[in-house]
Amino acid sequence: MANLALLRVAPLLSATSYVTFTFCEDTFIRPLVHNEPSKTELRKNANRVLPGFISRFTRRGLPFIFLSYPISIATAAANLANTQPSVTFDVNGSFQARAAAALYLAGLIFSVLHFPFGPTAMSYLNPVAAARGDEDDLQTDNTSKMTKWLKLNAIRGIAADLPSWASYFAAFLLAMS
């Protein structure tokens, strides 16, 4: 029973970690880039600081992304493949079991939906990470790129990450009751 409970909650726990990570990305990066156009000195400093920050951020954050999402996806798939009657697509199964299965599947799909945003996100992050952060480089507007990335990250969080978490949460409640 404990193993089954762990299997049922695993996608939710992993999704909770990546939703928290998404929120933290916004919380810690937004103050660096939202410094009003009139505050050119702050923007200039942010443009200089962001390359080193984003370089370290992506180097440490990407392994987390490539671990947490597959854990949710794999454990959601394992829940769907498990033959216990509390999660099933069988028409003879209870409504609650069929709803739990549908929600695990929805969570899995929303988790996978995170990845199509990746190439665009990296197209904003890579130039910032590669920039030298020279004060004299007026062509490099790292804050502008990061503002675009923050918008994309918020959209991705709302369109993929939060729905996956909500689906796994509801699936877990249904499967365990």
N, C-alpha and C positions, 0 to 999 in steps of 0.2 A: 504493500500500500504506500509506503514512504517513497519507494522508487517511482511509482506512478504519480504521486503528488509532485515530486521533483520534476518529472517530465512535463506535467501540466503547467507548472509555474515557470519553467526555464525560459520559454519565449518572452514571457512578461518581464522577467528580471533583466534579460538582455536588452529588451526594448526600453525598459526604464533607464538603463545606463546610457543608451544612445540618445534618448530624448533629453536626459540631463546634460549630456555632452553638447548637444545642439544648443540648449539654453545657455550653457556656460560660454560657448563660442561667442554668442551674441553679447552676453554680459561683459566679457572681458575685451572684446575687440571694438565694439561700438564706441566706447569713450575715446578711443584713439583716432577715430575717423570723423566723428560728428563734433566738429569744433568751429562751426560757422565760417562761411567764406570771409567774413571781415577779420577773422583772427588769423591772419596770414602767418604770423610767427608760430602759432601752435600747429598749423597745417604743415609748415616747413619742417618742424621738428618731428611730427608724425611721419611725414614722408621719409625722413632719415631713419627713424626707429623701426618702422614696419618691416623692412627687408629681413633684418636679423630675427625679429619676433616671429614673422610668418615662416621663415625657414625652419626655426626650431619647432614651431607649432605643427607644421605639416609633417616633419620628421617624427614627431612623437604622437601625433594624432592619427595619422593614416593606419598604423598597425592596430590601434584601437578600433577604428572603423572596420578594418578587414577581419577583425576577430568577432566583434559584437554582432554585426548584422548576420554573418553566416551562422552564428550560434542560434539566433532567433529563427532563421530560415530552416536550419536543419532540425531543430527541436520542434518547430511547428509541423514540419513534414513527418517527423517521427510520431507526433501526436495523431496525425491523420492516418498513418500506417498502422498504429497500434490497434489491436483487435478488441480492446475493452469496450463494453457497450455504452460508456458515458460520452464517447465521441465517435459518431458514425454518420455516414451518408446513407446507410441502409434505410429504405422506405419503411421497414418494419420497426426501426428504432424509434425511440421517443422523440417528440418535437425538440425537447431540451438537448438531447444528444446530437440531433441533426443541426440545430442552431450552433452548438459548440463547434462542430466540425466546420460549418460554414464560416464561423468567426476565426478559427485557426487558419483556414485557407485565405480569408480576407487579410489577416495580419501578415501572412507569408507574402501575399501579393504586394501589400503596401511596403513591406520590408525590402522587397526586390526593387520596388519603384524608386527607392533612394538612389540607386546606382546610375540610372540614365542622366541624372543631374551632374554626375561626376566630371565628365569632360568639360562642361561649361564652367563648373566651379574651379577646376584646375587651371582653366584658361585665364581666370582672374588671379589665382594664387601664385602660379608659377612665375609670372613676370615680376611680381612683388618680391617673392623669395629670391629671385635672381638679381634684383636691382642691388646696386652697391650702397644706396642710401647716401650718396654725396649731396651735400648742401647746395652745391652749385648746379646740380642737374635739374634744371627747371622743366625739362620735358617729361620727367618721370613723376607722374601723379599717382602715387601709391594709395593715397586716401580715396581717390575716385574709384580705383579698381576694387578696393576693399569695401567701399559703399555698395558697389554692384554685387560683390560676393555676399555681403550681409543680406541684401534683398533676396538673392537667390537662395541663400541658406534658410531664411525665414519661410519662403515659399515651399521649399523642400520639407522643412519641418512641419508645416501645416498640411501639405498635400500627401506626405508619405510617412513621416516619423510619428506624428501624433495619432493618425488613424491606425497605424500598426499597433501602437501601444494600447489604444482603446479597444481594438479588436481582440488582442491577446488578453486584456483585462477581463472583458466580457466572456470570452471563451473559457478562461480559467474559472470564473465564478460559476458558469453553467456546468462545466465538466466536473467540478468538485462538489456541487450541491446535490 
